[in-house]
């Protein structure tokens, strides 16, 4: 295990390496941030956002929680999305789940989990929305993998339902929303190829918060 003191040594080593690669590293780091990406991922320690994307400090705005959920009444994630879209003007929002997600696994078990209940309910609801497809998968591990993917997909839809994303898309043609799954066994990212525009079409009748989505999409 890395000791507590070692972390500060690591930090100095990291800084020396960064300055070695780019003498202006600190000058750039202390300037304003202009990331093109907002990444919403799981808190799982094995899925480090910057590293798996190969992005440097300043290139991705990150929010992580248990099982990468985007809940409409979670002030934390909603603040992150609003800030990233309105002020940072990110071009892409990514929801990144991962196979072997403990949060998703817990939601597949019908059991009282105390304070986790309301959080896991979001994933149980994803299961209910896709119950026919999931129950048809007899292999439990494959069903678990598929729920990880469907959970990512539904969180993408939740982002597309927000006013801030709809308004920005109408005005600027960005951001677009993407769903990914990180595979811990291969180390690779899988793009679920969520069709952003098609999803906007599908949800607009009920979730258009701008009153202009239908017009904009039919242009
Ligand atoms: Zn997870």
Boltz pocket constraint, residues with backbone or C-beta under 6 A from the ligand:
constraints:
  - pocket:
      binder: B
      contacts: [[A, 42], [A, 43], [A, 44], [A, 65], [A, 66], [A, 67], [A, 68], [A, 98], [A, 100], [A, 101], [A, 102], [A, 103], [A, 104]]
      max_distance: 6.0
